Amino acid sequence: MAIITLYHGTPDKIVTPTYGKGDDKHDYGRGFYLTEDIELAKEWAVCRPNEENGWVHKYELETEGLSILDFQEKDVLSWLAELMKHRDAADSKRYRVLSRKFIDKYGIDTSAYDVIKGWRANASYFYIAKEFVRDNIDIDILEELLSLGSLGIQYCIKTEKAYSHLREIPDDMSIVDYQQFNDKYNKRDINARHKMRDLVDSDANKVTKVFSTLF
């Protein structure tokens, strides 16, 4: 039996993971999002600028019998293609045309997977996606850029089967202080952006193998 402990950071004290719920425009589409890192879950619980305390809910996921797609084991372009399925990195006609071609070439059919595991595309990581589709980032530095953020790996529970393997441990739910962890979230994001911009502006970024050349 393979059980992993996961945490869900949220503004809500009461959470009921429900198959079919969620936002199609989240990183991996509709689903329930968690992380193995409780400290990150605390930051994500209070990442909104509303000065309200949040909550971390603890879960156990029985992984035996589940099909899990881990984007860390795939090409980074596959991860970017998955983001493009659900989130717009630009609003131009050029992006709409090229993103469809990019998804067709590098995208993975995720329909057979119960759980998707991969980077969380919050503000800093989405900065990478936006700069990439503007042809400002060479693919040779993409992996390094993703490693600079230290912004966390998330799990997305996708299928009814996966939801049935998820169990909350209600006695281990904890409240999150807004001031303490919102400050940590913002500092992490600012630090990541600085490191990423330094690399994008460095000589390591040759800007030759860019988004529009990959088809």
Secondary structure, DSSP 8 states (H G I E B T S, - for coil): --EEEEEEEES-S-----TT-S-TTSTTSSSEEEBS-HHHHHHHHT-STT---EEEEEEEEE-TT--EEEGGGS-HHHHHHHHHHHS-S--SHHHHHHHHHHHHHH----TT-SEEEEE---HHHHHHHHHHHTT-S-GGGHHHHHHHH---EEEEE-SHHHHHTEEE-GGG-EEE-HHHHHHHHHHHHHHHHHHHHHHHTSTT---SS-GGG--
